[in-house]
Amino acid sequence: MQVLPNVMTVLFSGNSKFKLLTKTLHAVAKLSSLLYMRGISKDFDYYIVLIKHAINEVTNLLLALDIHIKKSKHTKQGLTFKPKVHLLHHIAKDIVCFGLVLQYETENGEQFNKFICEHLFQTNRQSTSRDVALRFGKQFICHYLCNGGYYNAMRDVNGTSQQVRCTAGKYVQELSVSPEFRRHFFGSRPNSDNSGLLTPTLCDTLAGVFQANGQIFLGQVKTISTQDIMNNFVKKYYMQKYQMIPSNSIECIYTPSVITANVHNIVVVPFGHLLEICEEEVEVVQAIDILLQHGNNSREKLLNVEKFDVFWWMLMNIAKIAY
């Protein structure tokens, strides 16, 4: 959903049959970008207004699709009568009451199923709930002890048995970093949340908003491996900067106004030449996607604001980016 609308627009740009469908996909993608966020630091009321507007836009376009399908005498879909479409109109109120949806969505709980499944394969299927609970209990106890946790034990102190606090021995704590030890005692993979929004580190082809020497700019990283005088391979980092194109349009949602395409995606062009950069001096502020070419101009590319969290970030920070 983060990339599909733009790909559909490129593939079917000359086919009017797909115009309504691609417009609907763009609306759903924009709504998803607004919802898939960890926090709002300012302008919360404006955020709620955008959510309500995006939901109404999605609903109206789904209704238009239903009408179009009915007139075309295809199989009836009834998209606007789906329960999830109705639930969309409660999201704004839920966000006001409970916070952003990622703070109370159920996906994290569903991700735990893969770990339960791995333990189920190692049971005899006679008392699965008990066996899985025991295995998880033992696994978490091992985690606790290997991470330096305390436990109570009876020890002989001056001829009397007393309860004292103990920790796992140094050898066990050092052994816990071994991959084989972790595989046998902690399972084949860590019990971790893989839906978090992480800021990536510098790597080849990474596009984003970067900060260096007090300046914030758009760019894309390119890495080249070379050999030094000792024949050791050294990775060098280069940056291709991009700039947005100013616009005088009063309909542009961004301030200051810039040229946009495919709803609210921003048109960018390369600026200057490849410059070698120092990895330690460049900070990744926000990862973005500027891979798709815009139209027939090979220099122009689209900054895809339909990636999760990017649309709101650009609305709030576009004025800080140098161009």
ROTOR-71085 format. One record per atom (N, C-alpha, C): residue in one letter; z, y, x. Coordinates in steps of 0.05 Angstrom, whole numbers, plus 5000, padded with zeros to 4 digits. Layout:
REM residues N
AZYX...
This chain:
REM residues 323
M500049765017M500050005000M500050255017Q500950235042Q501050475059Q498250545070V496450345072V493850385084V491650335065L492050155046L489950065027L488450285013P489850495002P488350704987P486250845005N486950905030N485051035047N482750855055V483350605059V481250405065V479350385042M480450365018M478750344993M477050594990T478150824996T476651074994T474251075013V474750975038V472550965057V470450765049L471250525040L469350315034L467750375009F468950514989F467550554964F467250844957S466851014978S466551294974S464151364957G462051214958G459651274943G459451124917N461450974909N461450814885N463250934864S462151044843S463751184823S465550994807K464850734807K466350534792K469250504802F469650564828F472250524840F473750784842K472651004833K473951264836K476651274823L476851184798L479451184784L481451004797L480550764806L482350574818L483450684844T481750804861T482750914887T484551144882K484051304862K485851534855K488551434847T488551214831T491151094823T492650984847L491250844865L492550734889L493750954906H492351184909H493451404924H496051514911A496051524884A498451624870A500751434874V500251174873V502450974877V503450984906A501551014925A502351034953A504051274959K503351504946K504851744950K507751714939L507951594916L510551534904L512151354922S510851144933S512250954950S513251094976S511651284986S512451435010S514951605005L515051714981L517351874973L519851704969L519551464958L521851304952L522951154976Y521251074994Y522050915017Y523151095039M525551195034M526851375053M529851315055R531051375078R533851315082R535751545074G534651785074G536452005068G534952265064I536252455050I535252725046I537252925057S536353085075S538253275088S538253555075K536053615060K535953885047K533953875024D533954075007D532054104985D532053864967F534453764960F534653524943F533353574915D533853804904D532753864877D529653864878Y528553964899Y525553964902Y524653674904Y526153504919Y525453224922Y525353084894I527353144877I527453014851I525053114834V524353364836V521953464822V519453324830L519153274857L516853134867L516752844857I519152714856I519252444846I518352424817K519352604800K518652614772K515652664769H514552844784H511652914782H510052664791A510852534813A509352304823A509452074803I511652034790I511951814770I510151874746N510152124736N508352194714N505452164721E504752234746E502052204755E501151914755V502951734765V502351454766V501951344738T503751414720T503651314692T501151404678N500351664682N497951764669N495451624679L495351574705L493051434717L492951144708L495251014706L495250734696L494250734667L494950924651L494050944623L490950984623A489951154641A487051204643A485650944651L486950784668L485750534676L485650344653D487750334637D487850164613D485650234594I485250494589I483250584570I480450514581H480050554607H477450494620H476850194617I478850024622I478449734621I477749654592K479149774573K478649714545K475749794536K474950034545K472250124538K470049954552S470749854575S468849684590S468749404580K470449334560K470549074547K471248854567H472948924587H474048724605H476648614593T477748414607T480248294598T482448504597K483848524575K485948724571K488248684591Q489148894605Q491248874625Q493948984615G493849204600G496349324590G498249414612L497149554632L498749634655L501049814647T500549994628T502550194621T504850074604F504549824595F506549694579F508349504596K507849494622K509549324639K512349444641P514349274641P517149374643P517649544668K516449474690K516949624715K515849904713V513749944697V512750224694V514750384678H515950264658H518050404643H520450464661L521250274678L523550314696L523050534716L520550584722L519950804741L521051074731H521051114704H521951364693H524951394694H526451194702H529351214706H530151264735I528151244753I528851264782I530051534789A528851754778A529952014785A532852044778K533651954754K536451964746K538151784763D537151544770D538651354786D539151474814I537151614825I537451734852I539651944851V539752104829V541852314827V544552184825C544751954811C547351824808C548251654831F546251514844F547051304863F545851354891G544151564894G542951604920G540151484922L538851504945L536151404948L536051094944V533851004934V533650734925V534050524947L533450594972L533950404994L536950354998Q538650514987Q541550474990Q542650274970Y541050214949Y542150014930Y540049814921E537749804934E535749604927E536649324935T535349124924T536248844928T534748694950E532848834963E531248694983E532848585006N534848735015N536548635037N537848375030G538848355005G540048104997G538047874996E535647934987E533547724986E532847635014Q533047805034Q532347725061Q534247515072F536547495060F538547295069F537747015062N535746985043N534946725034N533846555057K532546675077K531346525099K533446385116F535846515118F537946405134F539346175118I539646215092I540746005075I538945755076C536245805075C534345585075C534545425101E534945555124E535145415149E537645235150H539845325138H542245165137H541944935117L540444975095L540044765075L538644525087F536744575105F535244355118F537044175134Q539444265141Q541244115158Q543543985142T543243985116T545243855099T544143585088N545943435076N545043175063N544543205034R544443455024R543743524996R545843424976Q548243344985Q550243244967Q552043464956S552743644974S554443874966S553444124981T551144214973T549744424988T551344684990S552544774968S553945024969S556245024988R557844804988R560144775006R559144755035D557044595040D556144555068D555044805080V553444955064V552345205074V554545415079A556445425061A558745615065A560245545090L560745295095L562145215119L560645285144R557945225144R556345285167R556345585173F556045755152F556146035156F558846125166G560946015155G563646085164G564046025194K563145785202K563445715231K561745895248Q559345965238Q557546135254Q558746415257F559846525236F561046795238F563546795255I565046575255I567446555272I566646555301C564446405307C563446405335C562546685343H561146815326H560247095331H562747265338Y564747245321Y567147415324Y568547365350L568847105358L570247045382L568647115407C566047065406C564347125429C564047425434N564547585413N564347875415N567047995422G568947825430G571547935439G573647945418G573247815395G575247825373G577747665380Y579947745367Y582547615371Y583047395351Y584747195359Y585646995340Y588546925347N590046825327N592846755332N593046465339A594746405359A595246125368A598146095376M599045855374M601845785382M601845725412R603545855427R603745815456R606645775464D607145625485D609745585495D610545825512V612545985503V613446215518V616446185523N617046155550N619946125558N621245895543G619845675540G621045435528G621045435498T620045655485T619845655456T616945695447S616345585424S613645605413S613445865397Q611546035406Q611146295393Q608246345387Q607846505366Q605046575358Q604146825375V601946795389V600947015405V597947055398R597047305405R594247375401R592547295425C590347155421C588747065443C585847145439T584347135460T581447185459T579946955472A577346935466A575746725479A575646775509G575546555524G575446585553G572946725563K573146835588K570946985599K568446815601Y568746555607Y566446375609Y564946355583V566346335560V565046315534V563646575527Q564946805533Q563647065527Q561147105544E561147005569E558747025585E556646835576L557446595566L555646395557L554146475532S555446655516S554246725490S551646885492V551046985516V548447125520V546146935526S546846675530S544746485536S543146425511P540446425513P538746365489P539346095477E539745885495E540345615485E542945605469F545045745480F547645755467F547345885439R545946105438R545546255413R543946095393R541945945403R540345785384R541945565372H543745435387H545245205376H547645295359F548845525366F551245605352F550845825332F548845985336F548446215319F545946195302G544545975303G542045945287G539646025303S537245985292S534846035307S534046335308R535246495291R534646785292R537146935282P537447185289P539747335282P539747415252N542047435240N542347525213N542147825213S539847935212S539448225214S537648325192D537848585186D536148715166D533548805180N531248705170N528748785182N527148985166S528549115147S527149315130S527849605138G529449635160G530249905168G527950065179L528250325178L526250505189L527050585217L525650475237L526450525264L524350705278T525350885294T523651055310T522650905334P520050855338P519150695360P519250835386T519050685408T518850805435T515950835442L515450975465L512651015473L511250755479C508850725468C507250485474C504350555469D502550375477D499750435475D498850465445T497250655439T496050725413T498150845394L500650885402L502550995384L501851285377A501551345351A501051615341A503551715328G504051975331G506452085319G506752375325V509152475317V510052745323V511952715347F511252855369F512852835393F514053105400Q516053095417Q517353335427Q517653315457A516753535470A516953555500A517053845507N518853905526N519254185535N519754375512G521254285492G521954465470G519754505450Q517454365453Q515154395434Q514754145419I514154175393I513553945375I510553935370F509253705373F506353695371F505553415360L503053405350L501853155341L500353035365G500452775368G499052645390G498852345387Q497352225405Q497151935407Q497351845436V498851635440V499451545467V497251345476K496551355501K494851165514K496051075540T496250815545T497450715569T495250595587I495450635613I493550515632I495150395654S494650135661S495949995682S494350025708T495650115729T494350145755T496050025777Q494949995800Q496349885823Q497150105842D499650095852D500450295872D499750195900I500650345920I499850275948I501050005956M503149905942M504349655948M503149425931N500949485917N499649295899N501349205876N503249365869N504849315845N503649455821F503649325798F502449445774F504349655763V503349885758V504850105747V503550205721K505150235700K504050335675K504350635673K502150765668K502151055665K501551135636Y502851345627Y502651435600Y500951695598Y499151695579Y497451935574Y497752015545M497352265540M497552375512M495052515504Q493952445481Q491852595468Q493052755445K493053015448K494253185427K492253225405Y493253265381Y491653325357Y492753585344Q490953725330Q491753955316Q490753955287M492254065269M491454095241M489654335239I488054345218I486054565213I487154745192P487755005199P488855195179P486955225156S488055295132S486555335108S487655565093N486055695076N486855915059N487255825030S487155565025S487255464998S490055504987I490255614962I492855644949I493755394935E491955194934E492654934921E493854744940C493954804966C495054624985C498154604982I499154364982I502054324977I503754395002Y502354405025Y503854465050Y503954765056T506154835070T506455115079T507055115108P505355225125P502755365119P500655175109S498555285096S496455125085S494655005107V493854755103V492054615121V489954475105I487754395118I485654245105I486553965100T486253865075T487153595067T484753445055A485153185053A483153005041A484552765029N483252635010N484452394997N487252474987V487352654969V489852764957V491252944977H493352844991H494953015008H494852935038N493052755045N492752685073N491652925089I492552955114I491853195129I489653135149V487653305150V485453275170V486353385196V486053225218V486753315245V484353275264V484253425285V482153395306V483453385333P482253255353P483353245380P483453525392F485453565408F485853825421F486253785451G484453895467G484653865495G483853595505H484653525530H483953275542H486453095545L485952845554L488252675559L489952785582L492552805577L494352905597L496452695604E496852655630E498952465638E501652575632I503452405621I506052495613I508152315626C510552425627C512852275638C514352145614E514751885615E515951745593E518751855586E520251945606E522952035600E523052315588E520852465590E520852745581E519652775553V518552555541V517352575515V519052415495E519652535473E521252415452E519552365427V519752125416V518352065391V520052175367V519052365353V520452485331V519852335305Q517352275300Q516552135276Q513951985281A513951725276A511551565278A509651625255I507151655260I505151705238I502651535243D500751555225D498251405227D495951605226I494451615248I492051785248I489651625259L489451385250L487351205260L484751225245L484751295219L482351295203L480651545207Q478051505210Q476251725213Q475751855186H475452125187H474952275162H471952345160G470652235139G467952295134G466052205156N463852355160N461952285180N462452425207N464452595208N465152735232N466952555249S465852475272S467252285289S469752405301R469952665303R472352795315R474652815295E474052845270E476152885250E477452625242K480052625240K481552385232K483552475210L484552265196L486452315174L489252245183L491052435179L493852385183L494952265156N495552015157N496151865132N499051925124V499452095104V502152165095V503151955075E501551755068E502451545050E504051325064K504351345090K506151165104K508951235094F510751035093F513451075082F514851305097D515951495082D517651705092D516051945104V513351905108V511852115123V511252355105F510552315079F509852535062F512052735060W514452645055W516752835053W517352965080W517152805101W517652915128W515653145134M513153105128M511153315133M511653555116L512453525091L513053745074L515253925085M517253795096M519553935107M519154055135N517353935151N517253995179N514554095189I512554115172I509854175181I509854445196A511554635187A511554905200A512554895229K514054675236K515054655263K513054555283I510954425273I508954295290I506954505301A506654505327A504854705339A501954625334Y500354825324Y497454785321Y496055055319
